Amino acid sequence: MTSRKDLRVGERWVVPADELHWSFGPSGGPGGQHANRAHTRVELRFDLGRSTAFPDDVKSRMEARLGRDVITVTVDETRSQWQNRTIARRRLAELLEEAARRPRVRKPTRPTRASRRRRREQKRRRSELKRLRRRPEVD
């Protein structure tokens, strides 16, 4: 059973809430006393290497695509810590879902007859243009 605090990644995976590590601080910038005292900036860290939420094959694909084990998402867009937490959870879920997605295999294709003809025609026109730019040959 999943808790409301668990993070759903796509339709298949759920990251347990105890694998998410939160930290908070002042957001900085203008805003006077509120900005200096309120800890509204949110930092959400997730250690992919130690996680039990993903199978090993998916985890290795994610690590290869993300280039690191510990993923950190920082948000200080709003004056509300709760809203920033919501944004951070959504961004982490989207990041993990995209990293877990299996890349499409490219199927090699051949150029069509018409595209080959257009390419040759364009090369002929370009060659003609360059020929016309040359100095005239004097006999």
Buried (B, 14 or more C-beta within 10 A) or exposed (E): EEEEEBBEBEEEBBBBEEBBEEEBEBBEEEBEEEBEEBEBBBBBBBEBEEBEBBEEEBBEBBBEEBEEBEBEBBBBEBEEBEBBBBBBBEBBBEBBBEBBEEEEEEEEEEEEEEEEEEEEEEEEEEEEEEEEEEEEEEE
